[in-house]
């Protein structure tokens, strides 16, 4: 069991943790969440002893092994298998001792322990983990020095997973993974035997792999049972109850204070007034819950409508120099398509995106595009291409030559950089703020097509939800490459698989793709899936048929969701107007009109929600029946 008791830690004058306590029973898989800067990474460092708390204590069983991904990725001449197996220090020490030990009793103890920890099957286990993270057999026996930084970080992750520590600490483990590696990691962590604490902005990981959420809230550690979706619902319910209690308490306080003010000076009422005054002093104020403000994203609808198809490919090949990476491309992209690209890193997803965006030209075949096609392109490597000395306003100004400074600043503010933040040099911005700026710049010219290559790597969960809403409101076409399954499921309606040197439509949904990945990478062992492998193609064909049959219902559900979002936004707007006390004296008629409009929007929202619930239930029943 991990027990954290009355932990306090501060950085300068800022208190990150104040009397924080939580207990995690052995074998608990917990997700650690909280706003940016709340202290998630700091808590992990306190657990490992890298930092010392101001007060409080952290208790674990004696001899418990703690594991986390090494900060420096392995880069020596050792093979990947050697590096991963060296991650289990106990095994390495026992093998070294077995080679030199002469005492027969000690030799027996060593051999027994080696059997207990499965030391003799270590290479097979290490290979299975490396395979799950995307390394083929040949690469596993090659040197780490041949890999890029991102792939070496995967080796570091494989090493800590292989060691199976009693307490596994993971800080954003999916940042260097593709979708396939992420899906495998979800399944691995869901079966992990020991205690796990994972910090992640991947909502699907926090739903699929953990059974408890620990929320860092105002310096406290608040546990919630279930995954992230259950946590989010429980937290909002708690906020609503606390807000009601606060309103009730404020009314009671006001009533008592009025009595005190009125009767304090009267002899006959003085004792009663004094009694109420003491009650006021003892009444602990209920704190107002304030959510961290998250700026939304806004992608302007295409400025110039384009005739379909946006892009048509006929036997196209594309690559670098004289080497074709992809060939036999026969695809069509229309004006309202939402496409998610599947396929492991290195298969050519980014190459395909560069082809569609015009950054690469076809080596063979014919590529036709609408004459009015304009493309907004976002890729993670562009974060390093921002001018480190230039501010967000400077980057926007370059796209608005000759415009008045006030208009430039207004446009920069609309991208989510208010006040002084728009004048901050980009080198001082967080990764999420840089990503926000690049997304805004990519969509600046109101393109017909947005191509987003891993847009969520530096975004927190709330910002990812804001991005999903913006993409669903956007009227143009979208192509997304992402390891975030939740983003893909919420925004795309077509899947294309990049594999075997080409790109073709994938017959199935993300659940089918997950099963395929886990089958291919050995992630479904122990679940009796081996016998079902010969029928994988048949399952995918059946899933494709189900998807096609259910497509009209999915569109109705999506339309209902869009309507609910619009009505909620309208109700928020009317609430803001009605919250102005001066409105009722300045323009009573307008106030009454706003109230009627809000009531009407509320009725429409209730009807839309009922329709959405009915459609969703019908869809789930029909999908489950398949």
KOLFI-69902 format. One record per residue (C-alpha): x, y, z. Coordinates in steps of 0.1 Angstrom, whole numbers, plus 5000, padded with zeros to 4 digits. Example, Ala and Ser with C-alpha at 12.3 -4.5 7.8 and 13.67 -1.06 7.14 Angstrom:
((5123; 4955; 5078));
((5137; 4989; 5071));
This chain:
((5000; 5000; 5000));
((5011; 5036; 4993));
((5001; 5060; 5020));
((5005; 5097; 5016));
((4998; 5116; 5048));
((4994; 5154; 5054));
((5019; 5162; 5026));
((5029; 5199; 5022));
((5052; 5212; 4995));
((5057; 5246; 4981));
((5078; 5263; 4955));
((5088; 5298; 4967));
((5055; 5314; 4979));
((5033; 5291; 4959));
((5018; 5261; 4978));
((5014; 5231; 4955));
((5003; 5206; 4982));
((4988; 5215; 5016));
((4980; 5187; 5040));
((4974; 5163; 5011));
((4966; 5127; 5020));
((4956; 5096; 5000));
((4959; 5058; 5004));
((4963; 5034; 4974));
((4959; 4997; 4982));
((4984; 4974; 4966));
((4976; 4966; 4930));
((4956; 4999; 4925));
((4958; 5015; 4890));
((4953; 5052; 4895));
((4953; 5082; 4872));
((4967; 5114; 4886));
((4949; 5145; 4872));
((4948; 5182; 4878));
((4952; 5215; 4860));
((4985; 5225; 4845));
((5009; 5235; 4873));
((4989; 5218; 4900));
((5018; 5196; 4910));
((5013; 5162; 4893));
((5049; 5157; 4883));
((5061; 5172; 4916));
((5041; 5146; 4935));
((5058; 5118; 4915));
((5092; 5133; 4924));
((5082; 5134; 4961));
((5072; 5097; 4959));
((5105; 5087; 4944));
((5125; 5108; 4969));
((5139; 5131; 4943));
((5122; 5160; 4962));
((5117; 5163; 5000));
((5084; 5175; 5014));
((5081; 5204; 5038));
((5060; 5182; 5061));
((5041; 5150; 5060));
((5052; 5115; 5050));
((5050; 5089; 5023));
((5049; 5053; 5034));
((5054; 5021; 5013));
((5061; 4985; 5022));
((5098; 4978; 5030));
((5117; 4968; 5000));
((5090; 4979; 4975));
((5105; 4986; 4941));
((5096; 5019; 4924));
((5100; 5022; 4886));
((5097; 5051; 4862));
((5109; 5059; 4827));
((5145; 5070; 4826));
((5149; 5107; 4818));
((5177; 5100; 4794));
((5169; 5077; 4766));
((5194; 5048; 4760));
((5217; 5056; 4731));
((5247; 5032; 4734));
((5257; 5002; 4713));
((5237; 4977; 4733));
((5208; 4960; 4715));
((5173; 4969; 4724));
((5167; 4935; 4740));
((5199; 4939; 4762));
((5187; 4974; 4774));
((5152; 4962; 4782));
((5164; 4931; 4801));
((5189; 4952; 4821));
((5159; 4972; 4833));
((5152; 4943; 4858));
((5181; 4950; 4881));
((5172; 4921; 4905));
((5174; 4896; 4876));
((5207; 4911; 4865));
((5221; 4909; 4900));
((5210; 4873; 4905));
((5225; 4861; 4873));
((5258; 4878; 4881));
((5257; 4862; 4916));
((5248; 4828; 4901));
((5279; 4829; 4879));
((5303; 4833; 4909));
((5285; 4818; 4939));
((5300; 4786; 4954));
((5278; 4780; 4984));
((5252; 4753; 4973));
((5225; 4767; 4997));
((5229; 4802; 4983));
((5230; 4788; 4947));
((5197; 4771; 4954));
((5182; 4803; 4968));
((5193; 4822; 4937));
((5179; 4797; 4913));
((5146; 4795; 4931));
((5143; 4833; 4930));
((5152; 4833; 4893));
((5124; 4808; 4887));
((5100; 4830; 4908));
((5106; 4861; 4887));
((5105; 4842; 4853));
((5142; 4851; 4846));
((5146; 4823; 4821));
((5118; 4836; 4799));
((5131; 4872; 4801));
((5141; 4875; 4765));
((5107; 4863; 4753));
((5089; 4888; 4777));
((5112; 4916; 4766));
((5106; 4909; 4730));
((5068; 4908; 4735));
((5069; 4943; 4752));
((5092; 4957; 4725));
((5069; 4942; 4698));
((5039; 4958; 4715));
((5056; 4992; 4714));
((5063; 4988; 4676));
((5097; 4972; 4673));
((5101; 4943; 4649));
((5124; 4914; 4656));
((5153; 4927; 4635));
((5152; 4961; 4652));
((5151; 4945; 4687));
((5185; 4929; 4680));
((5200; 4961; 4666));
((5218; 4989; 4686));
((5199; 5017; 4704));
((5223; 5042; 4688));
((5206; 5035; 4654));
((5172; 5049; 4667));
((5159; 5085; 4668));
((5151; 5101; 4701));
((5114; 5093; 4701));
((5120; 5056; 4694));
((5147; 5055; 4721));
((5122; 5068; 4746));
((5100; 5038; 4737));
((5129; 5016; 4746));
((5132; 5033; 4780));
((5094; 5028; 4785));
((5098; 4991; 4775));
((5126; 4987; 4801));
((5105; 4999; 4830));
((5075; 4978; 4819));
((5097; 4947; 4817));
((5110; 4953; 4853));
((5074; 4951; 4867));
((5081; 4973; 4897));
((5058; 4972; 4927));
((5050; 5009; 4921));
((5050; 5020; 4885));
((5051; 5058; 4879));
((5043; 5070; 4844));
((5043; 5106; 4833));
((5026; 5112; 4799));
((5037; 5077; 4787));
((5019; 5081; 4753));
((5037; 5112; 4742));
((5062; 5092; 4721));
((5038; 5065; 4709));
((5017; 5062; 4678));
((4980; 5050; 4680));
((4991; 5014; 4677));
((5016; 5016; 4706));
((4990; 5036; 4727));
((4963; 5009; 4722));
((4988; 4982; 4732));
((4998; 5002; 4763));
((4962; 5006; 4773));
((4958; 4968; 4773));
((4991; 4962; 4791));
((4983; 4986; 4820));
((4948; 4973; 4824));
((4964; 4939; 4832));
((4993; 4952; 4853));
((4995; 4932; 4886));
((5011; 4959; 4908));
((5003; 4995; 4917));
((5004; 5021; 4889));
((5001; 5059; 4891));
((4999; 5075; 4856));
((4998; 5111; 4847));
((4982; 5115; 4813));
((4961; 5138; 4792));
((4949; 5108; 4772));
((4913; 5105; 4783));
((4909; 5071; 4767));
((4939; 5057; 4786));
((4924; 5071; 4819));
((4891; 5053; 4811));
((4905; 5020; 4798));
((4935; 5013; 4821));
((4928; 5028; 4856));
((4903; 5021; 4883));
((4908; 5053; 4904));
((4914; 5089; 4897));
((4933; 5111; 4922));
((4925; 5147; 4916));
((4949; 5174; 4928));
((4924; 5201; 4938));
((4935; 5232; 4957));
((4965; 5215; 4972));
((4945; 5184; 4983));
((4945; 5148; 4969));
((4908; 5138; 4962));
((4902; 5102; 4952));
((4874; 5091; 4929));
((4864; 5056; 4920));
((4864; 5047; 4883));
((4880; 5062; 4852));
((4881; 5097; 4839));
((4846; 5099; 4825));
((4831; 5088; 4859));
((4854; 5112; 4877));
((4844; 5141; 4855));
((4807; 5134; 4862));
((4812; 5130; 4899));
((4832; 5162; 4901));
((4806; 5182; 4883));
((4778; 5168; 4905));
((4799; 5178; 4936));
((4804; 5212; 4922));
((4767; 5217; 4916));
((4759; 5206; 4951));
((4786; 5228; 4966));
((4774; 5258; 4946));
((4738; 5253; 4959));
((4751; 5249; 4995));
((4771; 5281; 4991));
((4741; 5301; 4979));
((4720; 5287; 5008));
((4747; 5296; 5033));
((4751; 5331; 5019));
((4714; 5337; 5023));
((4715; 5324; 5059));
((4745; 5346; 5067));
((4728; 5376; 5052));
((4696; 5370; 5072));
((4716; 5367; 5105));
((4737; 5398; 5097));
((4705; 5418; 5090));
((4691; 5407; 5124));
((4724; 5417; 5141));
((4725; 5450; 5124));
((4689; 5458; 5133));
((4687; 5447; 5169));
((4722; 5449; 5183));
((4715; 5483; 5200));
((4682; 5472; 5215));
((4685; 5459; 5251));
((4656; 5434; 5246));
((4672; 5418; 5216));
((4709; 5423; 5224));
((4714; 5387; 5236));
((4697; 5372; 5206));
((4718; 5395; 5183));
((4750; 5385; 5201));
((4740; 5348; 5198));
((4736; 5352; 5160));
((4769; 5371; 5158));
((4787; 5341; 5174));
((4769; 5318; 5149));
((4782; 5339; 5121));
((4817; 5336; 5134));
((4815; 5299; 5137));
((4800; 5294; 5103));
((4828; 5281; 5080));
((4823; 5297; 5046));
((4819; 5273; 5017));
((4845; 5280; 4992));
((4835; 5289; 4957));
((4846; 5263; 4932));
((4864; 5279; 4903));
((4873; 5258; 4872));
((4905; 5268; 4854));
((4894; 5288; 4824));
((4902; 5270; 4791));
((4903; 5291; 4759));
((4884; 5275; 4731));
((4896; 5269; 4696));
((4879; 5285; 4666));
((4885; 5274; 4630));
((4868; 5298; 4605));
((4847; 5281; 4579));
((4862; 5280; 4544));
((4863; 5314; 4528));
((4858; 5301; 4493));
((4836; 5270; 4487));
((4854; 5244; 4466));
((4838; 5220; 4441));
((4841; 5183; 4449));
((4864; 5164; 4449));
((4889; 5184; 4469));
((4916; 5159; 4460));
((4915; 5128; 4437));
((4945; 5104; 4434));
((4949; 5080; 4405));
((4977; 5054; 4408));
((4999; 5080; 4426));
((5033; 5073; 4441));
((5051; 5097; 4465));
((5084; 5096; 4483));
((5118; 5113; 4487));
((5144; 5115; 4460));
((5140; 5084; 4439));
((5126; 5062; 4467));
((5088; 5058; 4468));
((5074; 5056; 4503));
((5038; 5051; 4491));
((5024; 5039; 4458));
((4992; 5028; 4441));
((4972; 5055; 4458));
((4936; 5055; 4445));
((4916; 5078; 4468));
((4892; 5106; 4468));
((4887; 5133; 4494));
((4854; 5153; 4493));
((4846; 5187; 4508));
((4830; 5174; 4541));
((4852; 5143; 4547));
((4866; 5136; 4582));
((4894; 5111; 4578));
((4916; 5095; 4605));
((4949; 5080; 4592));
((4958; 5048; 4609));
((4991; 5029; 4607));
((5023; 5027; 4629));
((5050; 5053; 4628));
((5073; 5049; 4598));
((5046; 5036; 4575));
((5042; 5070; 4557));
((5013; 5088; 4574));
((5032; 5121; 4575));
((5044; 5116; 4539));
((5008; 5111; 4528));
((4998; 5143; 4547));
((5026; 5163; 4529));
((5014; 5149; 4495));
((4978; 5161; 4501));
((4990; 5195; 4515));
((5011; 5201; 4484));
((5045; 5199; 4503));
((5054; 5168; 4482));
((5047; 5163; 4445));
((5036; 5129; 4431));
((5064; 5108; 4416));
((5040; 5089; 4394));
((5003; 5088; 4386));
((4978; 5117; 4386));
((4967; 5140; 4415));
((4938; 5163; 4408));
((4926; 5190; 4431));
((4899; 5216; 4433));
((4911; 5249; 4419));
((4900; 5266; 4451));
((4916; 5241; 4474));
((4934; 5258; 4503));
((4951; 5237; 4531));
((4958; 5245; 4567));
((4986; 5222; 4579));
((4997; 5215; 4615));
((5026; 5192; 4625));
((5044; 5188; 4658));
((5079; 5196; 4643));
((5066; 5231; 4635));
((5068; 5240; 4672));
((5106; 5242; 4667));
((5101; 5265; 4637));
((5084; 5293; 4657));
((5105; 5324; 4661));
((5116; 5321; 4697));
((5120; 5359; 4701));
((5087; 5367; 4684));
((5054; 5369; 4703));
((5020; 5355; 4693));
((5011; 5390; 4681));
((5043; 5391; 4660));
((5034; 5358; 4643));
((4999; 5370; 4636));
((5011; 5404; 4623));
((5031; 5386; 4596));
((4999; 5372; 4582));
((4982; 5406; 4584));
((5006; 5430; 4567));
((4994; 5466; 4567));
((4966; 5460; 4592));
((4961; 5483; 4621));
((4977; 5472; 4654));
((4943; 5470; 4671));
((4930; 5445; 4646));
((4961; 5424; 4648));
((4958; 5423; 4686));
((4921; 5415; 4684));
((4928; 5386; 4661));
((4957; 5374; 4684));
((4933; 5375; 4714));
((4908; 5355; 4695));
((4934; 5327; 4692));
((4935; 5324; 4730));
((4963; 5349; 4738));
((4947; 5377; 4759));
((4963; 5407; 4775));
((5001; 5405; 4781));
((5002; 5369; 4770));
((5000; 5379; 4733));
((5033; 5399; 4738));
((5052; 5370; 4755));
((5081; 5356; 4734));
((5073; 5321; 4722));
((5104; 5307; 4739));
((5085; 5314; 4772));
((5053; 5298; 4762));
((5043; 5263; 4773));
((5041; 5235; 4749));
((5003; 5237; 4749));
((5004; 5274; 4742));
((5028; 5269; 4713));
((5005; 5242; 4699));
((4975; 5266; 4703));
((4993; 5293; 4684));
((5003; 5269; 4656));
((4967; 5256; 4653));
((4954; 5291; 4650));
((4980; 5301; 4624));
((4973; 5269; 4604));
((4936; 5278; 4601));
((4942; 5315; 4598));
((4933; 5318; 4561));
((4900; 5299; 4564));
((4912; 5268; 4544));
((4890; 5242; 4528));
((4910; 5214; 4544));
((4927; 5210; 4577));
((4955; 5184; 4581));
((4965; 5179; 4617));
((4995; 5157; 4625));
((4994; 5148; 4663));
((4977; 5181; 4673));
((4971; 5170; 4710));
((5006; 5161; 4723));
((5009; 5192; 4744));
((4972; 5198; 4751));
((4956; 5190; 4785));
((4923; 5171; 4786));
((4901; 5202; 4787));
((4919; 5218; 4758));
((4915; 5185; 4738));
((4878; 5187; 4744));
((4878; 5223; 4732));
((4897; 5212; 4700));
((4871; 5184; 4694));
((4843; 5210; 4696));
((4860; 5233; 4672));
((4867; 5206; 4647));
((4831; 5194; 4648));
((4819; 5230; 4642));
((4843; 5235; 4613));
((4826; 5232; 4579));
((4856; 5221; 4559));
((4873; 5187; 4554));
((4897; 5173; 4580));
((4925; 5147; 4580));
((4939; 5137; 4614));
((4969; 5117; 4625));
((4967; 5111; 4662));
((4975; 5086; 4689));
((4945; 5100; 4708));
((4917; 5075; 4702));
((4891; 5098; 4719));
((4899; 5126; 4695));
((4895; 5102; 4665));
((4863; 5087; 4677));
((4848; 5121; 4683));
((4858; 5138; 4651));
((4863; 5114; 4621));
((4838; 5093; 4602));
((4862; 5076; 4578));
((4894; 5056; 4585));
((4923; 5051; 4561));
((4950; 5026; 4568));
((4986; 5034; 4559));
((5004; 5001; 4556));
((5023; 4979; 4532));
((5035; 5009; 4511));
((5000; 5022; 4503));
((4969; 5039; 4517));
((4935; 5023; 4516));
((4901; 5026; 4534));
((4899; 5006; 4565));
((4868; 4983; 4568));
((4859; 4986; 4604));
((4859; 5010; 4634));
((4885; 5018; 4660));
((4874; 4988; 4681));
((4881; 4965; 4651));
((4915; 4982; 4647));
((4923; 4978; 4684));
((4916; 4941; 4681));
((4938; 4938; 4650));
((4967; 4957; 4667));
((4965; 4935; 4699));
((4963; 4903; 4678));
((4993; 4914; 4657));
((5013; 4924; 4688));
((5004; 4897; 4711));
((4984; 4920; 4734));
((4954; 4897; 4738));
((4972; 4867; 4753));
((4953; 4849; 4780));
((4919; 4860; 4767));
((4913; 4831; 4743));
((4916; 4852; 4712));
((4941; 4829; 4694));
((4913; 4806; 4682));
((4894; 4836; 4668));
((4924; 4849; 4647));
((4914; 4831; 4615));
((4880; 4850; 4616));
((4895; 4885; 4620));
((4889; 4894; 4583));
((4853; 4882; 4586));
((4848; 4902; 4618));
((4861; 4933; 4600));
((4838; 4928; 4570));
((4808; 4924; 4593));
((4818; 4955; 4613));
((4820; 4975; 4580));
((4785; 4963; 4570));
((4772; 4973; 4605));
((4789; 5008; 4602));
((4773; 5014; 4568));
((4738; 5003; 4580));
((4741; 5025; 4611));
((4756; 5056; 4593));
((4722; 5075; 4590));
((4716; 5070; 4627));
((4751; 5082; 4635));
((4745; 5113; 4615));
((4712; 5120; 4634));
((4731; 5116; 4667));
((4758; 5140; 4655));
((4732; 5165; 4644));
((4716; 5163; 4679));
((4749; 5168; 4696));
((4756; 5199; 4674));
((4721; 5213; 4682));
((4726; 5207; 4719));
((4760; 5225; 4718));
((4744; 5255; 4700));
((4715; 5257; 4725));
((4739; 5254; 4755));
((4760; 5282; 4741));
((4729; 5304; 4735));
((4717; 5297; 4771));
((4751; 5307; 4784));
((4749; 5339; 4764));
((4715; 5347; 4778));
((4726; 5339; 4813));
((4754; 5364; 4810));
((4730; 5391; 4798));
((4705; 5383; 4826));
((4733; 5384; 4852));
((4736; 5421; 4847));
((4715; 5438; 4875));
((4714; 5471; 4856));
((4696; 5455; 4827));
((4663; 5452; 4847));
((4662; 5490; 4854));
((4677; 5501; 4821));
((4656; 5480; 4797));
((4629; 5458; 4815));
((4615; 5448; 4781));
((4648; 5434; 4769));
((4653; 5416; 4802));
((4619; 5400; 4798));
((4627; 5390; 4762));
((4660; 5375; 4772));
((4642; 5355; 4800));
((4616; 5342; 4775));
((4643; 5333; 4750));
((4662; 5314; 4777));
((4631; 5295; 4787));
((4624; 5286; 4751));
((4661; 5275; 4745));
((4658; 5254; 4777));
((4627; 5236; 4764));
((4644; 5230; 4730));
((4675; 5217; 4748));
((4654; 5193; 4769));
((4637; 5180; 4737));
((4671; 5177; 4719));
((4686; 5158; 4749));
((4656; 5134; 4749));
((4660; 5128; 4712));
((4698; 5123; 4716));
((4693; 5098; 4744));
((4667; 5078; 4725));
((4689; 5077; 4693));
((4720; 5068; 4713));
((4701; 5039; 4731));
((4687; 5027; 4697));
((4722; 5029; 4682));
((4739; 5010; 4710));
((4712; 4983; 4709));
((4716; 4980; 4671));
((4754; 4980; 4672));
((4755; 4955; 4701));
((4731; 4932; 4683));
((4757; 4930; 4655));
